[in-house]
Amino acid sequence: MKTTSKLYRTEQRYAYLFIAAPVIGFLIFAMVPLIYSIYGAFTNWDGLGSMDFIGLENFINVFKDEYFYKSMFNTIYMMLGIPIGIVLALLLALALNRGIPGTNTFRVLYYIPVISSIAAISILWQWAYNGDYGLVNQFLAIFGIEGPNWLQNTSTVKPALIIMAVWKGLGYTMLLYLAALQSVPKSFYEAAKLDGANAFKSFWYITLPMVKPVTFFIIVTNIIGGAQIFTEINVMTPTGGPEYSSASVVFYIWQKAFGNFQLGYASAMALVLGLFIFIITLIQFKINEKNSFELD
Amino acid sequence: MSEKKKNRITDAVVFIFLSFGAIFMVAPLLWMFSTSIKTREDVFALPPVWIPDTISFAKYSEIWSMGPLLSGISNSLIVAVSVTVIGTFTSSLAAFAFSKLHFNGKNKIFMMLFASVMIPYPVLMIPQFIMFSSVGWVDTLLPLIIPGFFGNIFMIFFLRQFLTSIPNSIIEAAKIDGCSYFQIFYKIIFPLIKPAVAAQLILWFMGIWNDYLGPILYLNSPEKQTLQLVIANFNASYAIQSDYPLIMAASVVALLPMLIVFIVFQKQIIESIAISGVKG
């Protein structure tokens, strides 16, 4: 027994050594900043010297700040792209799952926007949305539609960003669905067919429930990502768009923190955003739990 | 109509739809390239010209003298290579410990690390910035490099999953043969998980290469900036003069390396993503 415990102690020592880097990294780059951020949110922190405790003042101001609401509204609005992307990606995955020739090529072509740098893509689409010479309006002109100056217009700037986001993310979501579809046993469909189920019914009662874990994964990760949208806003509408109509929360936090040096106030906003993401994720997990129970 | 024939017709229709879709996906990127080889007059031609009469690659030589493009590329490479090489080492070592070694609090520590991915970056970016500025690292590449050395929790998670399929008996046998724990790692475990490591490394590399928010926070001087910032600045300064061929040429340069990496490693990348999604 004594030797075993000695062996175990050696193993444990090595194990701690091997995990030391991520644990130390977690403490320095996540834990300490998190605590600092929470503390900073209750102060008038300006990055230079003063960091006095001011209680809930920042949070009260956040909820009185019309720009915060505006950027929050914009952020949520732009998440409309998520359901659109999911439906399109599932259709694409179903199409690719038929095993038609060229599947591999299609997979690559649809995936290219995903790996492209978001900065370059933003520049490209900014040019594509140009009112006079942009590709988008040129395309619409074929159908006799006179397109707007997409990014200069309060009513079109968000849809423009949504279209671009759907285009950019489609390949990734499609790929996840394709992998999920390929793991559905063929015998399920054969059995359903014997029972007289049509194509729609087997889709509704077999495919959809089987890809549900992936759908859940996509929704959760997309919302977390969507809540943090920044680069495309910063590159395409550097001032936050006409009447701040394309500014996202992270864009506003970034402006407040590194433009105005209102670090305490920006920290408070970041915490509100963090809490928002956390609650949304929690709700989704609850819903998922309930649904999977019903499935059994 | 026989079922076989019906299926064939559906396949043909699906194929046509997929082809149209593929055109929509690739057209903007082709247009980017097409614009980069146009003359300024052709850029504003109506209707648009896809293949210009005079194809000019002049902008591709011009961009190198118009902005710090070369230093942008080398800065991006420095960050991405150093982080992925060292970070992959620390991540795979940790993944080995988390899946194959016994120690107190193993699951608790792992869950704690994993919970940290729930913290959105905007929450951490302000204190992190203050931390790095207090040690004088602002406007250097260090804030983008050093945190990566401590590993990547997604990679640890992925490799840990991958390692569960490797039998423990291999490790027990190696122990009996007198291998040290580190020898077990680099002689047995690492060769076994190499394909998974490669896929994760490429994805991580791409993520760093394409990162924008981190660099924009820390890098001010043009010659210190990474490629993504350099081309964003190209855009900001040359859009006013509407020199779109120049901007697009720079964008193509920013995009091309990852496109090549993707085409070479597409099989591993696609598989890796599929696995992480289905398991996640």
Interface residues (C-beta under 8 A of the other chain):
Chain A: Y8 E11 Q12 Y14 A15 Y16 F18 I19 A21 P22 V23 I24 G25 F26 I28 F29 A30 M31 V32 P33 L34 Y36 S37 G40 G47 L92 A95 L96 R98 I100 P101 G102 F106 R107 V108 L109 Y110 Y111 I112 P113 I115 S116 S117 I118 A119 A120 S122 I123 L124 W125 Q126 W127 A128 D132 Y133 L135 Q138 A141 W167 L170 G171 Y172 L175 L176 L178 A179 A180 S183 P213 V214 F217 I218 T221 I224 A227 Q228 F230 T231 N234 V235 P238 V249 V250 I253 W254 A257 F258 L263 A266 S267 A270 L271 L273 G274 I277 F278 T281
Chain B: T10 D11 V14 F15 F17 L18 G21 A22 F24 M25 V26 A27 P28 L29 W31 M32 T35 V43 F44 L46 P47 P48 T90 S91 L93 A94 F96 A97 F98 L101 H102 F103 N104 K106 I109 M112 L113 S116 M118 I119 P120 Y121 P122 V123 L124 M125 I126 P127 Q128 F129 I130 M131 P147 F149 F150 G151 I153 I156 Y181 F182 F185 M206 W209 N210 Y212 L213 I216 L217 L227 Q228 L229 I231 A232 N235 A236 A239 Y244 I247 M248 S251 V252 A254 L255 M258 L259 V261 F262 I263 Q266 I269 I270 I273 A274 I275 G277 V278 G280
